């Protein structure tokens, strides 16, 4: 799994906006037929994605393996920015 710089920047901005305490990151979590984002802390077996040396996203290694050929990116439509998971690096 990969994450683009714009997606990492967006996640970093979200953490700043909610004034997340030190060590709190965003976790990508599978839910039935979709994925969701939750605040959490990194666990020893997580895949960690950094922005400027600071963790912004963590993914369980099993989840990362299932999405190893995907890239988390942003999509901008009109006045809205969304995170999207797309095929390829």
Order of alpha helices (4+ residues) and beta strands (2+ residues): beta-alpha-beta-beta-beta-beta-alpha-beta-beta
